[in-house]
């Protein structure tokens, strides 16, 4: 099949959506499909099968956008139409600027459309310090529906959790497929991994993910300050993002200076293989591939119970879940794990087969089948929500 993947944000694997879209593109090509890309990444200009729209100039906000590590696309109809020549299915990654425009044009051209659900309302509202305002989040979900998802023959949800949230907000049962983005086989415990000498004798706590408000690294830092064992804790934040400087400044108050940096995949594997505890404190997270990767590498997880995050569903023991927003509760959980090494080791064994639920190739097989199903639905004349007046 000829598949066009539309990426509002495209480039290196610096966040979960980029990881998911790059994995999807590579996997569909591996399965024999011809995959083209529509994006606004100027560094990809001239590459085969890549169609590049210009960047959107937002004037005084350009520096803020750059700080977020993204470029905003300026949808150009002629480029979008060119990218769709000979295409069987258009797959859209996000409901931002480029995705909705591509969906409306694909609909006009009678091309089958699928889309992934990789953006929570909170990912957008957090940029304006409105993450906790439910009316704003509900409005955003309704916008996502009107702008993109009602055009789709099929929708990919990485978790049942986010499907439930979206369908509850739009009051509509979608033609959805719940398929994990999957965890690459590289993410397995490395028995040869060694921690740096400066961390020897420390209790190593790790958190992997974008450094943003919704990932909530600040709560983890505050909780470590409250820990009875703060002097022996070494914190590592694996990631990059707009809060990096703030977190570095906060880290100056900890007895042991946190290590905050972006890690390559092999480095993440070694880090998680050596971690004593992996803490995922996110307020909002629709699947959290970084959390899944950590657990698959053998890290013992301590997970946020936020109703906006899917991660608590990965828990296999009550000790592995803490109250999101409650610094003292998180500190108590950290202290319990430090003070109970034998019980911690026993709990860790509960996750030995965890990786089997997120077999990457199986997940990509299901993604391929979803795309094929959508093409069949479309060619058979099945009605889309927009055709039904939804």
PyMOL commands that set and color helices and strands:
alter all, ss='L'
color gray80, all
select helices_A, chain A and resi 16-30+42-44+59-67+77-83+98-108+121-128+134-147+149-151+160-170+197-199+217-226+230-232+244-251+265-274+289-296+311-314+318-320+327-339+341-349+354-358+360-379+385-388
alter helices_A, ss='H'
color red, helices_A
select strands_A, chain A and resi 2-6+34-39+50-52+54-55+73-74+89-92+112-117+154-157+176-178+203-208+233-238+259-261+277-280+284-285+301-304+308-309+321-322
alter strands_A, ss='S'
color yellow, strands_A
deselect
rebuild
show_as cartoon
